[in-house]
Each structure stands twice: as structure tokens, then as C-alpha cells.
């Protein structure tokens, strides 16, 4: 088995964005738990070769408590995730939500620096880093999003854009936190557009991200550290495209937007991850 198969369990995350009231969320999660249990039972039948997969869903803040209650009552392995949080633990920050508040809801993962937060709400690399610093000492793991615009892809500027975002996110970080870091490569031009990066392009960027982390932590066991970081791909992922992307050597999961709103599609994507070859 490759080191990928041994060390990095695939993480399939559903980013619901600003969709589903808490009442709708309850229906969606119930349905999802049912479908996941069915596909898991199938995957463990002797004629199938399956591998372990971690699953997270990231509802809006207003639905977190309801979704948490259902996941717990169903004894589901699905990890509760959030879509954002602030860099401070408490105080006069009207409208913000802190890492501690999420921790108390048993949130296990939080998306930070999604391109919609960067582009629509003006989040800078510096702010994203401050949020990473606030999350790392808690029990929550960050999914840090990086990615280029179409112009940057076409002009070749993607290399410096992505390595710059990665550097801001991790340089100077205590290396003990690296194993809990997840990076999501999400080309902005592929988000919600129906356009996919090719599996080769996604792999090329995932490798760039891993190499950057290896270089930044070049002293000591640098490459071991970089090898532990999980890298997701996101951008118009569908059940039809999930398998080939997950086969790539440096890709350890998927961040799924639109398709995660449809329980059947999300469960089918999870199934692709369970069935994907280990090599
Ligand atoms: P999409 O969104 O799957 O709808 O393209 C992905 C994301 O923004 O995380």
C-alpha cells in the first residue's frame, strides 16, 4: 500500500453554503444518514473492497444545533462542520461566531478562507491566518481553501497565487498542528460553474501545495510532515467526476458544494471514495 493509503484517510466534506433552514436541514440529514448507512452496509459486503472514509457536513450556523442533535441520536460517524468562524474567542464582535462556540457544539472541522469569503467579504490572507491560529489550539481542524481565478489559471499566475496563500496559511505555524491541517484546492473558476479542473491539473496543484509545505518546514522531518497534510479538491464535484479525482496521488478528499445539497448525490460521492483504489 502507498503512504497515501496508510496515512491519509479520504475526507469528503459537504459545504452547504447559505442553503437550508434548520427545518430543511433536519430532513436532509435524516435522509443522508439513511443513504450512508445503506451504502456502508453494501461496501462492507465481502465481494466489495472498500476503504475507510471520513465524512463531514457544513450546514449554516443556524442549523448546527439541529444537525448535531440528529447526528448524535443516529450515532452517525458524520463529522459536524462549520463554514467559517472568527479569530477571537469572545468579545464585542457583532455578528461573529467564535471557535469556542463551535467546539461546544461538537463541531470537528471548520472551513476557513473559502473563496466566497475572500472575494465577497474581503477576507485577506492575514485574516485567514489569524483564524487558523485561533482554531489550531482547539479540538477543531481547519479546512483552509486556496485557489486561483480563471485569469490566473490562463496566465500561469496560479503557481504564485497558490504558493502565496499556502505560505500565509502555514509559515511559522507550530509544526505540532500540521497533522490536523486540511487544505482544499478550489479553483475559483470551477466553483458552482459546472467546470472541473482536470484530474491531472488538480493533482499538479495538490503536489505544489504539498511541496510548498515541505519547503516551509524544511528543517527536520519536513517531508514526513507534508505527507501527513490532507489535500482536498473542490469545484463542481459530481458523482461522475469524483472517482478519477480521488485516484490522484496527492488528493485526499473532496469539498463538495452544490452536490452536497442533494443527499443522493452526496452519498454517491462518498461511495466513490469508499470504492476508490488504495494505490
Ligand atoms: P461547488 O462548490 O461544488 O458547488 O462548485 C464547491 C465549494 O465552493 O466548496
Boltz pocket constraint, residues with backbone or C-beta under 6 A from the ligand:
constraints:
  - pocket:
      binder: B
      contacts: [[A, 15], [A, 186], [A, 190], [A, 191], [A, 192], [A, 193], [A, 194], [A, 234], [A, 235], [A, 236], [A, 237], [A, 255], [A, 256], [A, 257], [A, 258], [A, 259]]
      max_distance: 6.0
